[in-house]
Amino acid sequence: MSLTQAEKRISREEEEHPSINFSEVELQRPSESAEFGPPPDGGLQAWLVAAGGACVTFACMGFANAFGVFQEYYFSHQLSDQSPDDIAWIGSLGAFMQFAGGVIGGPLFDRYGAWIMTPAALGYIFAMMMTSLCSKYWQFMLSQGVLLGACMGLTQFPAFAAVSQFFDKKRAVAFGLVISGSSIGGVVLPIALSKMFNSTSLSFGWSVRIIGFVITPLLVFACVVTKARLPPRKTNFFVKAAFKDKKYDLLIVSLLFMFCGMFTPLFFIPTYAVSKGMSVTLASYLLAIVNAASTFGRIIPGVLADKYGRFNILAVGGIATGIVILCLTRADSNAELIVYSIFMGFTSGSVISGGSAAISVCAEDPREAGAYMGQGMAFAAIAALIGPPINGALIKRYEGFLQSSIFSGVVCIVGGCLALLAKSVTPQGILGII
């Protein structure tokens, strides 16, 4: 640990525990590398942790990415008496709880290790089964919105934090591989759900339960292989000093703006496609195309981020995503919508994986990575809560998608610019590689 990092750490710990002289304690404490050794950046256990993380994102973020299928199905079946923005609240509340759950899940991992994923995974499967029994709006809000979303957050953030302990120089690549699990889930799950909803005699309940049965072994594998490399930290549950870092604050605000806009296609592109004459089945496949393309959009930018800077790639991804969203209403035919979905998936793929990798840079002590990610994503998740309903209200008010695409595209571009601005408060400056 460098002298500057040690001084910052001493200052932070003295603020949290004013009765203890941490300066003397720190002088007697061996360096971080001497205590724990550097991250291995590879090896069987490291890649098993990454594989477990990919299984978690398949189950959690992959299922969340399939909400557009539920949006279209609810609108024409169980919740046909509800408006699009009312239905969007189910998915947006789930997305908010998924990321806000990190404010608890991240610090819990830092303090107690990876075993906390097990009860969260059990809660996830229980929530899935409860969703299969729902028929009323408030029931979907509680099971799919609150319970399922919260269990996703408590499962995925410990997985993210574990990956950050095993990788340093290859961290962006590792996060790209982990997040690519959500892309695979986002391909498989929308197609499976659409096929079961629209082309078989299976009921809604059994369709959802079958997805739960598919996801269960993946979560079991993740809970078995995910481990913490470092011993738990024993300081305060939350790391309040993180918000004194201007770079961290600006990064979180930039993610807030990106999240506010980037979920629009995942929620509404099937509905938009149906309004343009596309069949319901093919429209639901657009989500699979978006997520398939985002697999490459998460891995390739991850490789580039380790070389050209994680903040730089996140900023480029946010701006590019905003530009593509602005072009939504220019896609009218089936072919144009398919091509648009490919571009949307590739550009947006770097935001989640890039955001996680960028946040991990801000944590001076790797044992605090879970808290940094959880606290930051919880704040940014406010946008995931309000963004889709705002877009749903715009679609209802103007009876079209132009105003929604303008709003979402502009806020994504603002988020990308704020990620660049975050670099200006670092020693490397706005043109540096961070």
Stockholm file with secondary structure:
# STOCKHOLM 1.0

chainA/1-434         MSLTQAEKRISREEEEHPSINFSEVELQRPSESAEFGPPPDGGLQAWLVAAGGACVTFACMGFANAFGVFQEYYFSHQLSDQSPDDIAWIGSLGAFMQFAGGVIGGPLFDRYGAWIMTPAALGYIFAMMMTSLCSKYWQFMLSQGVLLGACMGLTQFPAFAAVSQFFDKKRAVAFGLVISGSSIGGVVLPIALSKMFNSTSLSFGWSVRIIGFVITPLLVFACVVTKARLPPRKTNFFVKAAFKDKKYDLLIVSLLFMFCGMFTPLFFIPTYAVSKGMSVTLASYLLAIVNAASTFGRIIPGVLADKYGRFNILAVGGIATGIVILCLTRADSNAELIVYSIFMGFTSGSVISGGSAAISVCAEDPREAGAYMGQGMAFAAIAALIGPPINGALIKRYEGFLQSSIFSGVVCIVGGCLALLAKSVTPQGILGII
#=GR chainA/1-434 SS CCHHHHHHHHHHHHHHCTTSCHHHHHHHSCCHHHHHCCCCSSSHHHHHHHHHHHHHHHHTHHHHTTHHHHHHHHHHTTTTTSCHHHHHHHHHHHHHHHHHTHHHHHHHHHHHCGGGHHHHHHHHHHHHHHHTTCCSHHHHIIIIIIIHHHHHHHHHHHHHHHHHHHCSTTHHHHHHHHHHHHHHHHHHHHHHHHHHHHHSSCCHHHHHHHHHHHHHHHHHHHHHHCCCSSCCCCSCSSCGGGGGCHHHHHHHHHHHHHHHHHHHHHHHHHHHHHHTTCCHHHHHHHHHHHHHHHHHHHHHHHHHHHHHCHHHHHHHHHHHHHHHHHTGGGCCSHHHHHHHHHHHHHHHHHHHHHHHHHHHHHCSSGGGHHHHHHHHHHHHHHHHHHHHHHHHHHHHHHTSSHHHHHHHHHHHHHHHHHHHHHHTTSTTCTTSCC
#=GC SS_cons         CCHHHHHHHHHHHHHHCTTSCHHHHHHHSCCHHHHHCCCCSSSHHHHHHHHHHHHHHHHTHHHHTTHHHHHHHHHHTTTTTSCHHHHHHHHHHHHHHHHHTHHHHHHHHHHHCGGGHHHHHHHHHHHHHHHTTCCSHHHHIIIIIIIHHHHHHHHHHHHHHHHHHHCSTTHHHHHHHHHHHHHHHHHHHHHHHHHHHHHSSCCHHHHHHHHHHHHHHHHHHHHHHCCCSSCCCCSCSSCGGGGGCHHHHHHHHHHHHHHHHHHHHHHHHHHHHHHTTCCHHHHHHHHHHHHHHHHHHHHHHHHHHHHHCHHHHHHHHHHHHHHHHHTGGGCCSHHHHHHHHHHHHHHHHHHHHHHHHHHHHHCSSGGGHHHHHHHHHHHHHHHHHHHHHHHHHHHHHHTSSHHHHHHHHHHHHHHHHHHHHHHTTSTTCTTSCC
//
